[in-house]
Amino acid sequence: MNTARRAAEIQPFEVMDVLSRAHALESAGRHVVHMEIGEPDFTAPEPVVEAGVRALRDGRTAYTATLGLPALREAIAAHYASRFRASVPAGRVVVTSGASGGLLTVAALYFDAGDEVLVPDPGYPGYRHFVRAFEGRARALAVGPAQNFQPTLAMVRAAWGSRTKGLVLGSPSNPTGTLIARVELEAIARFIAERGGVLIVDEIYQGLSYGLDPWTAYGLPGDVVIVNSFSKYFCMTGWRLGWVVLPAAAVRGFEKLAQHLFISAPAVAQYAACAAFTAESINTLEERRHEFARRRDFLLPVLKDAGLRVPAEPHGAFYVYADCGRDARGYCMQLLENEAVAATPGMDFGANGTDRYVRFAYTRAMADLEEAARRIKRFAASSPDA
């Protein structure tokens, strides 16, 4: 039996080819510096681990309410109040099986077959694939260095058509680490609201910003959906837990879909995440944010000295998106084979000039980054194409 067309049309991750080869090199005894995977090298803060262990020992492993534990929804709402001075009702917060589960359910909630959804290119590939999963059509917005790799009101206005339903964007962005200016996003939100569309803002890297104060899109005009996660800032990737802040009128529809798609988010992860907002946890996470900033400040000049160009300096997430000046796939594979440094070819993130870009994740300890710097510089000096 043939599978559905959507399965054939979804593109594989280039990074998985890099990762597979990196594992093969490690099996052969080489020390690979992994800069390809977007996952913090830190684990969950100790209060979170302790809360998870208590939940297991107390047998709190049954299904929770589909919208999430009331205590966790209240804690998330309180976090918006203390961190962003945003008054988010807990009733508009829904807990999800990771940000991916949240985005998938949001796509099911808002997009019908044939609806057009604007997505940035380069951008996180899941956006277009989630739209495609529900028979929508993702339309790429060609964002570049001149726009800080973020959509502008002019772009959205020019691309908006009779079938356009909304816009999905990330700030801070994967792969570029850039943030959209609040004034620009507010103008975009107003434009979309006037046309009855929806603005979906992926804020999963929100806590990881450097030199700029973090802010939330909550409260912008119109139907604005906020997607967030415990994976990145909170260092809980494998716990598979996220949340969505919805317009009040959309909560019941989301709940009905989630009841069938996921039933509920993992119970133990939810009990554990209640401890993520304690003062002890936040202090730990802020120390880690400062460490990520130190790594970024180290890596940027290294890449530039090695002949790579960083046209838009990252102020968030934990990525540097660099122009290698040649075929990115070939660059990444040669860098891996010759110097055992793994990085992600830009083609994973779209088609807008991405074949010349490489994403480096600085999710490694400084000792590893220093070793990577030596290898990248040596590769630049030895490679005639670099």
Secondary structure, DSSP 8 states (H G I E B T S, - for coil): ----HHHHHS---HHHHHHHHHHHHHHTT---EE-SS---SS---HHHHHHHHHHHHTT--S---TT--HHHHHHHHHHHHHHH-----GGGEEEESHHHHHHHHHHHHH--TT-EEEEEESS-THHHHHHHHTT-EEEEEE--GGGTTS--HHHHHHH--TTEEEEEEESS-TTT-----HHHHHHHHHHHHHTT-EEEEE-TTTT-BSSS-----TT-SSEEEEEEESSSTT--GGG--EEEE--GGGHHHHHHHHHHHTSS--HHHHHHHGGGGSHHHHHHHHHHHHHHHHHHHHHHHHHHHTT-B-SS---BTTEEEEE-SS-HHHHHHHHHHHH-EE-EEGGGG-SSSGGGEEEEE--S-HHHHHHHHHHHHHHHHH-TT-
